[in-house]
Amino acid sequence: MTKPVTHTVTAGANIAFIKYWGNTRTPQNLPLNPSISMTLAACVATTSATPLPGAEEDDIQLQGTEPTQKARQRVVDFLDGIRTRTGRDEPLRIRSENSFPTGCGIASSAAGFAALAVVAAKAYSLDVDAHELSRIARRGSGSASRSIEGGFVELHQGVDDEAAFSEQLAPETHWPEIRDLVAVVSGGHKAITSAEGHHLAHSSEMLDGRLQAISRRADQVRSAIKARDLEALGEASEADALSMHAVMMTSQPPLLYWSAETISAIQCVWDLRRDGVAAWFTIDAGPNVHILTTATDLPKVEARIEEQYGWRTITDQPGMGAQFVEHEVT
Ligand code: PMV
């Protein structure tokens, strides 16, 4: 009998310029709006999968430890989806590690589920293209869909499963100068997960206004990426982040992901800009602030943060899509 092969895949996290917030249908996670992001080079998840013929259940470790029951179930449900589709039923041994700390303002679910989608598809011999892998990854976490591809990626709004896939707008080599610096103003895990937040979005009176503005803003982001125009990209990204947080804050019950330091970081970015530094912010479902800048202006942003605020920072740049790293016989 041939021994099972372990496959290993890396996938980068991503930072969205136009955010995905609000979905319909679980577990398909069909997004209410298109979203556009940059896949990151340094913040990656590395995930391996080994079939366990004869085993009763999946053997899962995340960041070197047993996950919580809730986190484990999310992975098992995701794998069950692929097993149903492929008619395979043997459990998998899954090992996944992030190159970045959790709770640092980098969404670990995006990198983790993108890597898991690719490695599990391989383990179950599911031979599909990147668009289909992005549909599969979306079921783990909507933003994971965008991490299948490298560089600049759009996840289409979806009325059904077929429509809601991700596609690359430009490769990572298109804009090597752009930087994403995360000002880690507070650590720790968020109380309300984005999965819960996507449902609450429907209760906000601001949701319609946000959705109406998005198509124009997404056009601005697509053109800004094409032209490598950080000012246009930054303006649209700030506006979109504020509009997403307005939806969050006006949901019932309200979601406030910001801390007092988040507002200081926003003001820091606006001060930098007033002083002629290329810096625009965006904020995900947490208190930490992503600062979009250039390789040239990065040292000025870092110096200002170090001198005036002392926040820990993590800097990243455009990275590749999900990749196989090794094949080994266990
Ligand atoms: O993929 P999820 O369910 O974690 O949602 C992502 C939500 C945001 O990070 C706030 C926005 C985005 O598009 O990445």
py3Dmol code that shows the C-alpha trace and the ligand (Angstrom):
import py3Dmol

protein = """\
ATOM      1  CA  MET A   1       0.000   0.000   0.000  1.00  0.00           C
ATOM      2  CA  THR A   2       1.369   3.433  -0.910  1.00  0.00           C
ATOM      3  CA  LYS A   3       1.935   5.763   1.996  1.00  0.00           C
ATOM      4  CA  PRO A   4      -0.177   8.926   2.125  1.00  0.00           C
ATOM      5  CA  VAL A   5       1.548  12.014   0.771  1.00  0.00           C
ATOM      6  CA  THR A   6       1.691  15.263   2.720  1.00  0.00           C
ATOM      7  CA  HIS A   7       1.140  18.408   0.671  1.00  0.00           C
ATOM      8  CA  THR A   8       2.061  21.851   1.969  1.00  0.00           C
ATOM      9  CA  VAL A   9       0.788  25.204   0.745  1.00  0.00           C
ATOM     10  CA  THR A  10       1.532  28.816   1.695  1.00  0.00           C
ATOM     11  CA  ALA A  11      -0.928  31.655   1.204  1.00  0.00           C
ATOM     12  CA  GLY A  12      -0.606  35.332   2.080  1.00  0.00           C
ATOM     13  CA  ALA A  13      -3.051  37.375   4.126  1.00  0.00           C
ATOM     14  CA  ASN A  14      -4.526  40.375   2.338  1.00  0.00           C
ATOM     15  CA  ILE A  15      -5.559  43.950   3.054  1.00  0.00           C
ATOM     16  CA  ALA A  16      -8.745  45.214   1.420  1.00  0.00           C
ATOM     17  CA  PHE A  17      -9.025  48.689  -0.117  1.00  0.00           C
ATOM     18  CA  ILE A  18     -12.738  48.102  -0.731  1.00  0.00           C
ATOM     19  CA  LYS A  19     -14.006  45.968   2.136  1.00  0.00           C
ATOM     20  CA  TYR A  20     -16.308  42.981   2.038  1.00  0.00           C
ATOM     21  CA  TRP A  21     -18.897  43.619   4.733  1.00  0.00           C
ATOM     22  CA  GLY A  22     -22.259  41.887   4.775  1.00  0.00           C
ATOM     23  CA  ASN A  23     -23.234  38.630   3.127  1.00  0.00           C
ATOM     24  CA  THR A  24     -26.156  36.399   2.337  1.00  0.00           C
ATOM     25  CA  ARG A  25     -26.472  32.657   2.765  1.00  0.00           C
ATOM     26  CA  THR A  26     -24.394  30.530   5.070  1.00  0.00           C
ATOM     27  CA  PRO A  27     -22.134  28.667   4.385  1.00  0.00           C
ATOM     28  CA  GLN A  28     -21.657  30.117   0.892  1.00  0.00           C
ATOM     29  CA  ASN A  29     -20.780  33.609   2.213  1.00  0.00           C
ATOM     30  CA  LEU A  30     -22.140  35.437  -0.841  1.00  0.00           C
ATOM     31  CA  PRO A  31     -20.848  39.014  -0.487  1.00  0.00           C
ATOM     32  CA  LEU A  32     -23.261  41.956  -0.735  1.00  0.00           C
ATOM     33  CA  ASN A  33     -20.590  44.016  -2.507  1.00  0.00           C
ATOM     34  CA  PRO A  34     -17.440  43.574  -4.599  1.00  0.00           C
ATOM     35  CA  SER A  35     -14.208  43.867  -2.604  1.00  0.00           C
ATOM     36  CA  ILE A  36     -10.655  44.621  -3.758  1.00  0.00           C
ATOM     37  CA  SER A  37      -7.455  43.807  -1.888  1.00  0.00           C
ATOM     38  CA  MET A  38      -3.705  43.352  -2.042  1.00  0.00           C
ATOM     39  CA  THR A  39      -2.287  39.938  -1.153  1.00  0.00           C
ATOM     40  CA  LEU A  40       0.601  40.288   1.315  1.00  0.00           C
ATOM     41  CA  ALA A  41       4.122  38.868   0.973  1.00  0.00           C
ATOM     42  CA  ALA A  42       5.374  38.513   4.542  1.00  0.00           C
ATOM     43  CA  CYS A  43       2.200  37.645   6.473  1.00  0.00           C
ATOM     44  CA  VAL A  44       1.562  34.081   5.294  1.00  0.00           C
ATOM     45  CA  ALA A  45      -0.044  30.881   6.531  1.00  0.00           C
ATOM     46  CA  THR A  46       1.693  27.565   5.847  1.00  0.00           C
ATOM     47  CA  THR A  47      -0.700  24.631   5.912  1.00  0.00           C
ATOM     48  CA  SER A  48      -0.116  20.946   5.306  1.00  0.00           C
ATOM     49  CA  ALA A  49      -2.596  18.127   4.794  1.00  0.00           C
ATOM     50  CA  THR A  50      -2.054  14.362   5.034  1.00  0.00           C
ATOM     51  CA  PRO A  51      -4.843  11.843   4.356  1.00  0.00           C
ATOM     52  CA  LEU A  52      -5.486   9.514   7.322  1.00  0.00           C
ATOM     53  CA  PRO A  53      -7.141   6.399   5.847  1.00  0.00           C
ATOM     54  CA  GLY A  54      -8.909   4.430   8.566  1.00  0.00           C
ATOM     55  CA  ALA A  55      -8.919   7.330  11.065  1.00  0.00           C
ATOM     56  CA  GLU A  56     -12.224   8.377  12.593  1.00  0.00           C
ATOM     57  CA  GLU A  57     -11.797  12.120  12.536  1.00  0.00           C
ATOM     58  CA  ASP A  58      -9.582  14.954  11.349  1.00  0.00           C
ATOM     59  CA  ASP A  59      -6.470  15.623  13.402  1.00  0.00           C
ATOM     60  CA  ILE A  60      -6.124  19.429  13.437  1.00  0.00           C
ATOM     61  CA  GLN A  61      -3.485  21.674  14.960  1.00  0.00           C
ATOM     62  CA  LEU A  62      -3.383  25.425  14.384  1.00  0.00           C
ATOM     63  CA  GLN A  63      -0.343  27.461  15.494  1.00  0.00           C
ATOM     64  CA  GLY A  64       1.105  24.349  17.109  1.00  0.00           C
ATOM     65  CA  THR A  65      -1.858  23.710  19.420  1.00  0.00           C
ATOM     66  CA  GLU A  66      -5.273  22.084  19.510  1.00  0.00           C
ATOM     67  CA  PRO A  67      -7.837  24.652  18.353  1.00  0.00           C
ATOM     68  CA  THR A  68     -10.919  25.571  20.386  1.00  0.00           C
ATOM     69  CA  GLN A  69     -13.994  23.472  19.676  1.00  0.00           C
ATOM     70  CA  LYS A  70     -15.496  26.357  17.656  1.00  0.00           C
ATOM     71  CA  ALA A  71     -12.352  26.858  15.541  1.00  0.00           C
ATOM     72  CA  ARG A  72     -12.009  23.111  14.992  1.00  0.00           C
ATOM     73  CA  GLN A  73     -15.643  22.787  13.884  1.00  0.00           C
ATOM     74  CA  ARG A  74     -15.175  25.597  11.377  1.00  0.00           C
ATOM     75  CA  VAL A  75     -12.277  23.690   9.770  1.00  0.00           C
ATOM     76  CA  VAL A  76     -14.115  20.341   9.872  1.00  0.00           C
ATOM     77  CA  ASP A  77     -17.241  21.895   8.264  1.00  0.00           C
ATOM     78  CA  PHE A  78     -15.046  23.382   5.558  1.00  0.00           C
ATOM     79  CA  LEU A  79     -13.358  20.024   4.878  1.00  0.00           C
ATOM     80  CA  ASP A  80     -16.760  18.277   4.917  1.00  0.00           C
ATOM     81  CA  GLY A  81     -17.816  20.554   2.045  1.00  0.00           C
ATOM     82  CA  ILE A  82     -14.871  19.337  -0.051  1.00  0.00           C
ATOM     83  CA  ARG A  83     -15.442  15.710   0.996  1.00  0.00           C
ATOM     84  CA  THR A  84     -19.097  15.866  -0.056  1.00  0.00           C
ATOM     85  CA  ARG A  85     -18.120  17.308  -3.385  1.00  0.00           C
ATOM     86  CA  THR A  86     -15.382  14.763  -4.097  1.00  0.00           C
ATOM     87  CA  GLY A  87     -17.073  11.712  -2.587  1.00  0.00           C
ATOM     88  CA  ARG A  88     -13.971  11.134  -0.453  1.00  0.00           C
ATOM     89  CA  ASP A  89     -14.374  10.409   3.207  1.00  0.00           C
ATOM     90  CA  GLU A  90     -10.977   9.855   4.782  1.00  0.00           C
ATOM     91  CA  PRO A  91     -10.068  12.397   7.468  1.00  0.00           C
ATOM     92  CA  LEU A  92      -7.001  14.627   7.149  1.00  0.00           C
ATOM     93  CA  ARG A  93      -4.150  15.583   9.418  1.00  0.00           C
ATOM     94  CA  ILE A  94      -3.988  19.387   9.180  1.00  0.00           C
ATOM     95  CA  ARG A  95      -1.116  21.480  10.506  1.00  0.00           C
ATOM     96  CA  SER A  96      -1.183  25.238  10.025  1.00  0.00           C
ATOM     97  CA  GLU A  97       1.171  27.991  11.182  1.00  0.00           C
ATOM     98  CA  ASN A  98       1.095  31.736  10.594  1.00  0.00           C
ATOM     99  CA  SER A  99       4.236  33.796  10.031  1.00  0.00           C
ATOM    100  CA  PHE A 100       2.526  36.635  11.928  1.00  0.00           C
ATOM    101  CA  PRO A 101       1.050  36.909  15.426  1.00  0.00           C
ATOM    102  CA  THR A 102      -2.728  36.588  15.834  1.00  0.00           C
ATOM    103  CA  GLY A 103      -4.585  39.647  17.087  1.00  0.00           C
ATOM    104  CA  CYS A 104      -2.155  41.971  15.297  1.00  0.00           C
ATOM    105  CA  GLY A 105      -4.689  43.394  12.862  1.00  0.00           C
ATOM    106  CA  ILE A 106      -3.866  40.988  10.049  1.00  0.00           C
ATOM    107  CA  ALA A 107      -6.787  38.710   9.266  1.00  0.00           C
ATOM    108  CA  SER A 108      -5.474  35.200   9.839  1.00  0.00           C
ATOM    109  CA  SER A 109      -8.634  33.570   8.455  1.00  0.00           C
ATOM    110  CA  ALA A 110      -7.886  34.876   4.947  1.00  0.00           C
ATOM    111  CA  ALA A 111      -4.426  33.306   4.731  1.00  0.00           C
ATOM    112  CA  GLY A 112      -5.473  30.182   6.651  1.00  0.00           C
ATOM    113  CA  PHE A 113      -8.564  29.280   4.612  1.00  0.00           C
ATOM    114  CA  ALA A 114      -6.874  30.111   1.287  1.00  0.00           C
ATOM    115  CA  ALA A 115      -4.011  27.730   2.113  1.00  0.00           C
ATOM    116  CA  LEU A 116      -6.456  25.123   3.445  1.00  0.00           C
ATOM    117  CA  ALA A 117      -8.642  25.286   0.320  1.00  0.00           C
ATOM    118  CA  VAL A 118      -5.680  24.634  -1.967  1.00  0.00           C
ATOM    119  CA  VAL A 119      -4.065  21.925   0.152  1.00  0.00           C
ATOM    120  CA  ALA A 120      -7.343  20.087   0.880  1.00  0.00           C
ATOM    121  CA  ALA A 121      -8.347  20.178  -2.803  1.00  0.00           C
ATOM    122  CA  LYS A 122      -4.980  18.580  -3.590  1.00  0.00           C
ATOM    123  CA  ALA A 123      -5.325  15.965  -0.835  1.00  0.00           C
ATOM    124  CA  TYR A 124      -8.706  14.931  -2.262  1.00  0.00           C
ATOM    125  CA  SER A 125      -7.470  15.106  -5.895  1.00  0.00           C
ATOM    126  CA  LEU A 126      -9.888  17.897  -6.777  1.00  0.00           C
ATOM    127  CA  ASP A 127      -8.387  19.419  -9.904  1.00  0.00           C
ATOM    128  CA  VAL A 128      -9.928  22.879 -10.339  1.00  0.00           C
ATOM    129  CA  ASP A 129      -8.711  26.299 -11.522  1.00  0.00           C
ATOM    130  CA  ALA A 130      -7.930  29.354  -9.368  1.00  0.00           C
ATOM    131  CA  HIS A 131     -11.418  30.830  -9.801  1.00  0.00           C
ATOM    132  CA  GLU A 132     -12.994  27.645  -8.478  1.00  0.00           C
ATOM    133  CA  LEU A 133     -10.487  27.481  -5.612  1.00  0.00           C
ATOM    134  CA  SER A 134     -11.517  31.052  -4.751  1.00  0.00           C
ATOM    135  CA  ARG A 135     -15.168  29.924  -4.554  1.00  0.00           C
ATOM    136  CA  ILE A 136     -14.149  27.058  -2.264  1.00  0.00           C
ATOM    137  CA  ALA A 137     -11.996  29.315  -0.040  1.00  0.00           C
ATOM    138  CA  ARG A 138     -14.895  31.820   0.237  1.00  0.00           C
ATOM    139  CA  ARG A 139     -16.863  29.238   2.218  1.00  0.00           C
ATOM    140  CA  GLY A 140     -14.172  29.263   4.910  1.00  0.00           C
ATOM    141  CA  SER A 141     -13.956  33.046   5.032  1.00  0.00           C
ATOM    142  CA  GLY A 142     -15.022  35.537   2.370  1.00  0.00           C
ATOM    143  CA  SER A 143     -11.711  37.385   2.409  1.00  0.00           C
ATOM    144  CA  ALA A 144      -9.824  34.067   1.968  1.00  0.00           C
ATOM    145  CA  SER A 145     -11.233  33.920  -1.537  1.00  0.00           C
ATOM    146  CA  ARG A 146      -9.004  36.886  -2.472  1.00  0.00           C
ATOM    147  CA  SER A 147      -5.815  35.240  -1.123  1.00  0.00           C
ATOM    148  CA  ILE A 148      -5.828  32.452  -3.723  1.00  0.00           C
ATOM    149  CA  GLU A 149      -4.317  34.916  -6.199  1.00  0.00           C
ATOM    150  CA  GLY A 150      -1.316  37.196  -5.680  1.00  0.00           C
ATOM    151  CA  GLY A 151      -1.005  40.936  -6.181  1.00  0.00           C
ATOM    152  CA  PHE A 152      -4.227  42.939  -6.558  1.00  0.00           C
ATOM    153  CA  VAL A 153      -7.417  40.915  -6.462  1.00  0.00           C
ATOM    154  CA  GLU A 154     -11.169  41.500  -6.736  1.00  0.00           C
ATOM    155  CA  LEU A 155     -13.834  39.289  -5.151  1.00  0.00           C
ATOM    156  CA  HIS A 156     -16.994  39.798  -7.156  1.00  0.00           C
ATOM    157  CA  GLN A 157     -20.297  40.440  -5.470  1.00  0.00           C
ATOM    158  CA  GLY A 158     -22.345  37.274  -5.670  1.00  0.00           C
ATOM    159  CA  VAL A 159     -25.999  36.568  -6.261  1.00  0.00           C
ATOM    160  CA  ASP A 160     -25.054  32.913  -6.409  1.00  0.00           C
ATOM    161  CA  ASP A 161     -22.065  30.642  -5.848  1.00  0.00           C
ATOM    162  CA  GLU A 162     -20.914  30.837  -9.471  1.00  0.00           C
ATOM    163  CA  ALA A 163     -20.813  34.647  -9.555  1.00  0.00           C
ATOM    164  CA  ALA A 164     -18.889  35.160  -6.314  1.00  0.00           C
ATOM    165  CA  PHE A 165     -15.314  34.320  -7.280  1.00  0.00           C
ATOM    166  CA  SER A 166     -12.026  36.201  -7.096  1.00  0.00           C
ATOM    167  CA  GLU A 167      -9.865  37.316  -9.952  1.00  0.00           C
ATOM    168  CA  GLN A 168      -6.506  38.998 -10.223  1.00  0.00           C
ATOM    169  CA  LEU A 169      -6.527  42.622 -11.381  1.00  0.00           C
ATOM    170  CA  ALA A 170      -2.715  42.928 -11.482  1.00  0.00           C
ATOM    171  CA  PRO A 171       0.177  40.705 -10.348  1.00  0.00           C
ATOM    172  CA  GLU A 172       2.409  41.485  -7.359  1.00  0.00           C
ATOM    173  CA  THR A 173       5.155  42.726  -9.709  1.00  0.00           C
ATOM    174  CA  HIS A 174       2.853  45.486 -11.010  1.00  0.00           C
ATOM    175  CA  TRP A 175       3.353  47.819  -8.018  1.00  0.00           C
ATOM    176  CA  PRO A 176       6.431  46.818  -5.980  1.00  0.00           C
ATOM    177  CA  GLU A 177       6.671  50.274  -4.301  1.00  0.00           C
ATOM    178  CA  ILE A 178       3.429  50.117  -2.315  1.00  0.00           C
ATOM    179  CA  ARG A 179       3.661  49.299   1.423  1.00  0.00           C
ATOM    180  CA  ASP A 180       1.120  48.368   4.096  1.00  0.00           C
ATOM    181  CA  LEU A 181       2.303  49.256   7.595  1.00  0.00           C
ATOM    182  CA  VAL A 182       0.079  48.024  10.423  1.00  0.00           C
ATOM    183  CA  ALA A 183       0.130  50.181  13.539  1.00  0.00           C
ATOM    184  CA  VAL A 184      -0.628  47.583  16.206  1.00  0.00           C
ATOM    185  CA  VAL A 185      -2.365  49.906  18.669  1.00  0.00           C
ATOM    186  CA  SER A 186      -3.907  47.061  20.684  1.00  0.00           C
ATOM    187  CA  GLY A 187      -3.486  43.301  20.677  1.00  0.00           C
ATOM    188  CA  GLY A 188      -5.964  40.634  21.690  1.00  0.00           C
ATOM    189  CA  HIS A 189      -8.935  39.039  19.983  1.00  0.00           C
ATOM    190  CA  LYS A 190     -12.077  40.820  18.904  1.00  0.00           C
ATOM    191  CA  ALA A 191     -15.263  40.120  20.863  1.00  0.00           C
ATOM    192  CA  ILE A 192     -17.502  39.911  17.796  1.00  0.00           C
ATOM    193  CA  THR A 193     -16.152  37.884  14.886  1.00  0.00           C
ATOM    194  CA  SER A 194     -16.493  39.104  11.312  1.00  0.00           C
ATOM    195  CA  ALA A 195     -18.748  36.098  10.601  1.00  0.00           C
ATOM    196  CA  GLU A 196     -21.240  37.497  13.135  1.00  0.00           C
ATOM    197  CA  GLY A 197     -20.688  41.040  11.848  1.00  0.00           C
ATOM    198  CA  HIS A 198     -21.603  40.103   8.258  1.00  0.00           C
ATOM    199  CA  HIS A 199     -25.084  39.142   9.475  1.00  0.00           C
ATOM    200  CA  LEU A 200     -25.484  42.233  11.665  1.00  0.00           C
ATOM    201  CA  ALA A 201     -24.702  44.514   8.696  1.00  0.00           C
ATOM    202  CA  HIS A 202     -28.277  44.011   7.471  1.00  0.00           C
ATOM    203  CA  SER A 203     -29.587  45.778  10.580  1.00  0.00           C
ATOM    204  CA  SER A 204     -27.733  49.034   9.811  1.00  0.00           C
ATOM    205  CA  GLU A 205     -29.594  51.978   8.312  1.00  0.00           C
ATOM    206  CA  MET A 206     -26.273  52.944   6.651  1.00  0.00           C
ATOM    207  CA  LEU A 207     -25.922  49.729   4.629  1.00  0.00           C
ATOM    208  CA  ASP A 208     -27.890  50.955   1.582  1.00  0.00           C
ATOM    209  CA  GLY A 209     -25.856  54.168   1.388  1.00  0.00           C
ATOM    210  CA  ARG A 210     -22.613  52.209   1.561  1.00  0.00           C
ATOM    211  CA  LEU A 211     -23.690  49.772  -1.145  1.00  0.00           C
ATOM    212  CA  GLN A 212     -24.778  52.636  -3.406  1.00  0.00           C
ATOM    213  CA  ALA A 213     -21.373  54.329  -3.122  1.00  0.00           C
ATOM    214  CA  ILE A 214     -19.365  51.189  -3.670  1.00  0.00           C
ATOM    215  CA  SER A 215     -19.570  50.757  -7.406  1.00  0.00           C
ATOM    216  CA  ARG A 216     -18.106  54.253  -8.050  1.00  0.00           C
ATOM    217  CA  ARG A 217     -15.475  53.712  -5.344  1.00  0.00           C
ATOM    218  CA  ALA A 218     -14.498  50.298  -6.698  1.00  0.00           C
ATOM    219  CA  ASP A 219     -14.032  51.913 -10.138  1.00  0.00           C
ATOM    220  CA  GLN A 220     -11.705  54.463  -8.527  1.00  0.00           C
ATOM    221  CA  VAL A 221      -9.708  51.683  -6.858  1.00  0.00           C
ATOM    222  CA  ARG A 222      -9.404  49.626 -10.057  1.00  0.00           C
ATOM    223  CA  SER A 223      -8.156  52.678 -11.991  1.00  0.00           C
ATOM    224  CA  ALA A 224      -5.802  53.700  -9.162  1.00  0.00           C
ATOM    225  CA  ILE A 225      -4.243  50.222  -9.103  1.00  0.00           C
ATOM    226  CA  LYS A 226      -3.841  50.276 -12.873  1.00  0.00           C
ATOM    227  CA  ALA A 227      -2.154  53.706 -12.747  1.00  0.00           C
ATOM    228  CA  ARG A 228      -0.223  52.956  -9.516  1.00  0.00           C
ATOM    229  CA  ASP A 229      -1.795  56.136  -8.114  1.00  0.00           C
ATOM    230  CA  LEU A 230      -1.479  55.913  -4.316  1.00  0.00           C
ATOM    231  CA  GLU A 231      -3.337  59.164  -3.699  1.00  0.00           C
ATOM    232  CA  ALA A 232      -6.439  57.982  -5.559  1.00  0.00           C
ATOM    233  CA  LEU A 233      -6.170  54.522  -3.972  1.00  0.00           C
ATOM    234  CA  GLY A 234      -5.666  55.974  -0.503  1.00  0.00           C
ATOM    235  CA  GLU A 235      -8.600  58.389  -0.769  1.00  0.00           C
ATOM    236  CA  ALA A 236     -10.981  55.639  -1.830  1.00  0.00           C
ATOM    237  CA  SER A 237      -9.619  53.228   0.804  1.00  0.00           C
ATOM    238  CA  GLU A 238     -10.072  55.695   3.667  1.00  0.00           C
ATOM    239  CA  ALA A 239     -13.581  56.557   2.502  1.00  0.00           C
ATOM    240  CA  ASP A 240     -14.525  52.901   2.207  1.00  0.00           C
ATOM    241  CA  ALA A 241     -13.084  51.959   5.598  1.00  0.00           C
ATOM    242  CA  LEU A 242     -15.009  54.805   7.251  1.00  0.00           C
ATOM    243  CA  SER A 243     -18.201  53.771   5.486  1.00  0.00           C
ATOM    244  CA  MET A 244     -17.776  50.132   6.618  1.00  0.00           C
ATOM    245  CA  HIS A 245     -17.195  51.257  10.208  1.00  0.00           C
ATOM    246  CA  ALA A 246     -20.275  53.517   9.982  1.00  0.00           C
ATOM    247  CA  VAL A 247     -22.294  50.404   9.070  1.00  0.00           C
ATOM    248  CA  MET A 248     -20.713  48.517  11.971  1.00  0.00           C
ATOM    249  CA  MET A 249     -21.398  51.319  14.465  1.00  0.00           C
ATOM    250  CA  THR A 250     -25.037  51.621  13.363  1.00  0.00           C
ATOM    251  CA  SER A 251     -25.811  47.889  13.424  1.00  0.00           C
ATOM    252  CA  GLN A 252     -28.143  46.569  16.083  1.00  0.00           C
ATOM    253  CA  PRO A 253     -26.497  45.890  18.457  1.00  0.00           C
ATOM    254  CA  PRO A 254     -23.739  48.328  17.446  1.00  0.00           C
ATOM    255  CA  LEU A 255     -20.250  47.081  16.685  1.00  0.00           C
ATOM    256  CA  LEU A 256     -17.444  49.392  17.714  1.00  0.00           C
ATOM    257  CA  TYR A 257     -14.084  47.887  16.808  1.00  0.00           C
ATOM    258  CA  TRP A 258     -12.107  51.064  17.482  1.00  0.00           C
ATOM    259  CA  SER A 259     -10.225  52.032  20.619  1.00  0.00           C
ATOM    260  CA  ALA A 260      -9.106  55.544  21.593  1.00  0.00           C
ATOM    261  CA  GLU A 261      -5.733  54.687  20.051  1.00  0.00           C
ATOM    262  CA  THR A 262      -7.414  53.914  16.709  1.00  0.00           C
ATOM    263  CA  ILE A 263      -8.507  57.553  16.541  1.00  0.00           C
ATOM    264  CA  SER A 264      -4.984  58.696  17.461  1.00  0.00           C
ATOM    265  CA  ALA A 265      -3.643  56.580  14.588  1.00  0.00           C
ATOM    266  CA  ILE A 266      -6.158  58.118  12.149  1.00  0.00           C
ATOM    267  CA  GLN A 267      -5.048  61.576  13.283  1.00  0.00           C
ATOM    268  CA  CYS A 268      -1.408  60.533  12.957  1.00  0.00           C
ATOM    269  CA  VAL A 269      -2.053  59.588   9.304  1.00  0.00           C
ATOM    270  CA  TRP A 270      -3.834  62.870   8.582  1.00  0.00           C
ATOM    271  CA  ASP A 271      -0.950  64.810  10.242  1.00  0.00           C
ATOM    272  CA  LEU A 272       1.606  62.920   8.158  1.00  0.00           C
ATOM    273  CA  ARG A 273      -0.310  63.784   5.010  1.00  0.00           C
ATOM    274  CA  ARG A 274      -0.481  67.455   5.983  1.00  0.00           C
ATOM    275  CA  ASP A 275       3.313  67.281   6.314  1.00  0.00           C
ATOM    276  CA  GLY A 276       3.641  65.970   2.755  1.00  0.00           C
ATOM    277  CA  VAL A 277       4.098  62.276   3.568  1.00  0.00           C
ATOM    278  CA  ALA A 278       2.228  59.745   1.399  1.00  0.00           C
ATOM    279  CA  ALA A 279       0.025  57.999   3.989  1.00  0.00           C
ATOM    280  CA  TRP A 280      -3.605  56.843   3.962  1.00  0.00           C
ATOM    281  CA  PHE A 281      -5.329  54.517   6.403  1.00  0.00           C
ATOM    282  CA  THR A 282      -7.666  51.582   6.254  1.00  0.00           C
ATOM    283  CA  ILE A 283      -9.070  49.580   9.183  1.00  0.00           C
ATOM    284  CA  ASP A 284     -10.478  46.032   9.282  1.00  0.00           C
ATOM    285  CA  ALA A 285     -12.736  44.501  11.943  1.00  0.00           C
ATOM    286  CA  GLY A 286     -10.427  45.476  14.809  1.00  0.00           C
ATOM    287  CA  PRO A 287      -8.691  48.457  16.420  1.00  0.00           C
ATOM    288  CA  ASN A 288      -5.408  48.330  14.488  1.00  0.00           C
ATOM    289  CA  VAL A 289      -4.719  50.746  11.663  1.00  0.00           C
ATOM    290  CA  HIS A 290      -3.191  49.831   8.303  1.00  0.00           C
ATOM    291  CA  ILE A 291      -1.206  52.679   6.763  1.00  0.00           C
ATOM    292  CA  LEU A 292      -0.813  52.618   2.991  1.00  0.00           C
ATOM    293  CA  THR A 293       2.411  54.277   1.934  1.00  0.00           C
ATOM    294  CA  THR A 294       5.383  53.894  -0.428  1.00  0.00           C
ATOM    295  CA  ALA A 295       8.829  52.343   0.088  1.00  0.00           C
ATOM    296  CA  THR A 296      10.228  55.889  -0.159  1.00  0.00           C
ATOM    297  CA  ASP A 297       7.999  57.398   2.543  1.00  0.00           C
ATOM    298  CA  LEU A 298       7.916  54.343   4.826  1.00  0.00           C
ATOM    299  CA  PRO A 299      10.872  55.530   6.990  1.00  0.00           C
ATOM    300  CA  LYS A 300       9.042  58.838   7.649  1.00  0.00           C
ATOM    301  CA  VAL A 301       5.908  56.986   8.756  1.00  0.00           C
ATOM    302  CA  GLU A 302       7.971  54.681  10.977  1.00  0.00           C
ATOM    303  CA  ALA A 303       9.902  57.583  12.507  1.00  0.00           C
ATOM    304  CA  ARG A 304       6.701  59.498  13.346  1.00  0.00           C
ATOM    305  CA  ILE A 305       5.157  56.446  15.019  1.00  0.00           C
ATOM    306  CA  GLU A 306       8.313  55.671  16.966  1.00  0.00           C
ATOM    307  CA  GLU A 307       8.857  59.257  18.146  1.00  0.00           C
ATOM    308  CA  GLN A 308       5.266  60.150  19.014  1.00  0.00           C
ATOM    309  CA  TYR A 309       3.329  56.961  19.716  1.00  0.00           C
ATOM    310  CA  GLY A 310       5.533  53.898  20.248  1.00  0.00           C
ATOM    311  CA  TRP A 311       3.138  51.415  18.622  1.00  0.00           C
ATOM    312  CA  ARG A 312       4.516  48.110  17.360  1.00  0.00           C
ATOM    313  CA  THR A 313       4.436  47.971  13.573  1.00  0.00           C
ATOM    314  CA  ILE A 314       4.387  45.255  10.916  1.00  0.00           C
ATOM    315  CA  THR A 315       5.208  46.200   7.339  1.00  0.00           C
ATOM    316  CA  ASP A 316       4.247  44.295   4.230  1.00  0.00           C
ATOM    317  CA  GLN A 317       4.093  44.573   0.451  1.00  0.00           C
ATOM    318  CA  PRO A 318       2.396  42.831  -2.493  1.00  0.00           C
ATOM    319  CA  GLY A 319       2.887  39.074  -2.449  1.00  0.00           C
ATOM    320  CA  MET A 320       2.206  35.943  -4.463  1.00  0.00           C
ATOM    321  CA  GLY A 321      -0.900  33.814  -4.498  1.00  0.00           C
ATOM    322  CA  ALA A 322      -1.193  30.417  -2.813  1.00  0.00           C
ATOM    323  CA  GLN A 323       1.801  28.184  -3.619  1.00  0.00           C
ATOM    324  CA  PHE A 324       2.791  24.559  -3.069  1.00  0.00           C
ATOM    325  CA  VAL A 325       6.010  24.386  -1.082  1.00  0.00           C
ATOM    326  CA  GLU A 326       6.890  20.736  -0.770  1.00  0.00           C
ATOM    327  CA  HIS A 327       5.911  17.143  -1.235  1.00  0.00           C
ATOM    328  CA  GLU A 328       7.001  14.632   1.322  1.00  0.00           C
ATOM    329  CA  VAL A 329       6.185  11.017   2.032  1.00  0.00           C
ATOM    330  CA  THR A 330       5.272  10.395   5.667  1.00  0.00           C
TER     331      THR A 330
END
"""
ligand_1 = """\
14
PMV
O -13.394 37.085 5.596
P -14.051 37.611 6.818
O -15.364 36.959 7.097
O -13.121 37.577 8.003
O -14.407 39.149 6.564
C -13.449 40.128 6.258
C -13.877 41.422 6.772
C -12.885 42.565 6.622
O -11.573 42.143 6.911
C -13.281 43.625 7.651
C -12.944 43.212 5.247
C -12.233 42.504 4.126
O -12.735 42.610 2.993
O -11.172 41.900 4.319
"""
view = py3Dmol.view(width=600, height=400)
view.addModel(protein, "pdb")
view.setStyle({"model": 0}, {"cartoon": {"style": "trace"}})
view.addModel(ligand_1, "xyz")
view.setStyle({"model": 1}, {"stick": {}})
view.zoomTo()
view.show()
